[in-house]
């Protein structure tokens, strides 16, 4: 999975529409193989982003979990620690 696409399920507060849109944008960029479409493809690119963001919102809203919600700050600290370990100089 693309590293820029973050898990959106089971967080408190719940994922925002902006987060769903950002994930959809990253997904479409990855599939299309470009970060900025040509003018000829701009409309279809944006339509795909909007449709995937809408479906992502429904998916995140409809998923259920028995686990307690995760804290964004705690998860960010864990990710930062993993990155520090991964990129630590020898």
N, C-alpha and C positions, 0 to 999 in steps of 0.2 A: 504494500500500500504506500501511497505517496506520503512522505514524512510531514508534509504541510497540512494534511487532512487529519484533524484531531477527533478523538472520540467525543461524541456529543451526548451520549446516553448516560443517564443516572448521575447527573450533577445537580447540585443545589447552589444557586438557582438554576433552573432549567435552561437549556440552550436557547439563545435568542435567535430571532429571524436573521440577524446579521451573521451569526455564526453558521447557520444553515446555508446562507447564500455564499459565504466564503468557502465552505466545504464543497458546495456545488461548483463554484468557479474553478477551484483547484482540480476537481474531478474532470470537468470539461476540458480544461487546459491540458491535462495529462492525456486524455483520450484523443484530443485533436492534434496534440503534438506542437502546440503553439501557445504563447502567452497572450498574444494579440492577434486576432484573426484579420484577414484581409477585408477590405470594404465589401467585397462580394460575399463574404461569409459572416459578416458582423451580425446580421439580423438572425440568422439561424443559430449562431453561437450564443447570442444573448437569450434567444428563446429556449435553447437547451439548458442554459444556466437557470433560468426562471422555473422551468418545469422540474428540473432535478431538485432545486431548492424547495419547491412546493412538496414534492414527494418525500424529501428528507425531513421536512417539518412534520409530516404525517407519521413517518416511521418513528421518529424520536418521541412524538407524543403518544403513540400507541404501544411502544415497547413497555414491558413490565419487568420489575426486578424485585427480588426478595432481599437483596443486599442494601445496606444503608447508602444513601446518596454520598458521592465523593465530593470532597472540597477542592475547588479549583486551585487555591493557593498551595495546598498540600501536594496535589498532583504536579503543579508547576515546579515546586521545589524538588520533587523526586526526579523529574525530567532534567532539571538543571544539574543535579548530582550525577545522573547517568551520563550526561554530556561531558561534565568535567572529568569523570573517570575515563570516558572514551577518548577524549582529546588531551589527556594529561601527557606532558612531555616526559620522556624517559630519562 
